[in-house]
Amino acid sequence: MNLVTSWTSFQQLCVVVSPDFFPLSQRAMGLIWLLQPVLWHSPRDPSGYDYSAMTDEQKQLISTRWHDQHKWYTADWDYGQTTLALFCAAILASAILNAMSRFRASSKISGQGKPLPGFVDKLTAAFRYTTARQFHLSVIRWYAPPLAAILGVLGMFIFVMSLMLAVRPFYWPNDAMGMSPPIATRSGWIGIAIMPFMIAFATKVNFVGLLTGTSHEKLQVFHRWSAVFMYIASLVHTFPFIINNIRMGMMEVQYNTSPFYWTGIAALVPQTYLIALSWGIFRNPYYEIFKKLHFVAAGIFMAALFIHVNWTLTSWDYFWATLAIYGLAWLSRVARTIYTTGFGLPATVESVGPDLIKLSVRVPGRFKWAPGQHVFVRVLGLGVHALTSHPFTISSLHTGGAGAENTAELVMRVHRGLTGALARRVTGKAAWTSRVVVDGPYGGLHVPLKAYERVYLLAGGSGATFTLPLFADLAASIKAGGTACQRVEFVVAVPDDDNYSWMEPRITAVAAGLPETAVGLRVHFTRAAAEETKESHPMTRDILRGRPVLGDIVREAHRSARKVAIVACGPDGFLYDVRNAVADSQLVIADGFGICKDLFLHTETYSW
């Protein structure tokens, strides 16, 4: 960020490092990009102050911590490292909670002892209330992130604004104290310290997610809001310099002679574009175009910002950290994709219902996945769509021994773009073949469902692609014995028989051989009459008409056992009902009522 102390001290520094730093022709043309010679860090020796023009109080002020000791020569320690510490502490706390959650799920402690929830059970339920509770603004049709994410974002906002605004003065009371307003200096360091975390939240191979047990798509909310807070810090950093220089009558001189000003503008323009066009109203309708332009604008922004900070103090350290995070994540993705899929794998596309297609990919034995994970697919034989990749859940289980080939099946709802193009290729045909590149797998559950006494799998429409492999895996475990899971309830809501036909053979095959005490199957047809469909599905035990009352199902799950897991995948409204019903049940546990001590919830959405 623009952390120049004053025009006098800046000139002195430039003369020290390079006597020819400001040739007149270059000053006029604004061609100077980096201070010469380029160093890792700039010096910390304070200079350029007129102490004779300061009062004793002003001399003391510029040497006090949090007031930018000697103006800005330790501001990176005071504000940059403080921001760094806060984000690291928050990630560490989340990692500890994730480890405790894993331990709790795999242990038998919560299922034994007192018949009512104990202190740890109540505390866990209170925390899980925040991860389940969700809000909906019907006026704008917006489903908010879970309460825990809102609180996390709010905590970031309070921290950033407090660190930026709590210390006074915002401007130096005496021009002899320098031309860098204190609020501009501190906001610059806060903004640049946010940058590595903003990128860390965005990567698919996500190191924050590995620590916290959170899939990459659920961290996007923190990526977007940390970018907003960095932008706020950039604005607070920019305008005090403009105000100060206009007041002193030096704005034109500074812009024409100092690279810090025009490079600051060069960074702020693409940053403004990135923030403005990243809101859902602009992003969602044309996501593929948005994504490509987003990368281009981000590259311009990072390059301009790198030049702008001009190795000031430890500013470039944050770029090296950002490069390490993003570069390692990208290289690991590329290396894994080349190793597992090479230059493409054979795949077959076929229609399996109205607005439904299935992509079957033959994968080598070294490509492995767990139930509930998803991959990014690039179809090479699809013209312009070969330039894009899209996420889809693997609806089949990994089978066979080590080194054996498998078929990864992806069932897709037809929309525009890639899925629409695939649907057109199989119109009037039995199938269409191509080669695909598969990147993944990603996501999945971070706790074992087999450790819970009862598991409820709730699917809305094609959300069954996520819950069906979990159902098959749990059923196989129950058949084999040695699992704590005693019963699985599979609830699916589909519009009609055509949308159910693709999954019915697999569901009945999975349930076959299990006693009625171990498995429950309920199919809700939201459009067709139940009487019209019962005869067509004799193996399905419960055929129901109308939408499921998800709140009643969740309350039934809460009353069924001491350790219960609920997994749901479906449209936003479907998940909203499940989340809030689970949140209400968590409050019941926190109050110490009921037999359930451990109620775990995992949700997957159609899109991010």
Beta strands, then each sheet from edge to edge (+ up, - down):
strand 1: 136-137
strand 2: 142-143
strand 3: 345-353
strand 4: 356-363
strand 5: 373-379
strand 6: 390-393
strand 7: 406-413
strand 8: 432-443
strand 9: 454-460
strand 10: 487-494
strand 11: 519-525
strand 12: 542-545
strand 13: 563-570
strand 14: 598-605
sheet 1: 1+ 2-
sheet 2: 6+ 5- 8+ 3- 4+ 7-
sheet 3: 12+ 11+ 10+ 9+ 13+ 14+
end
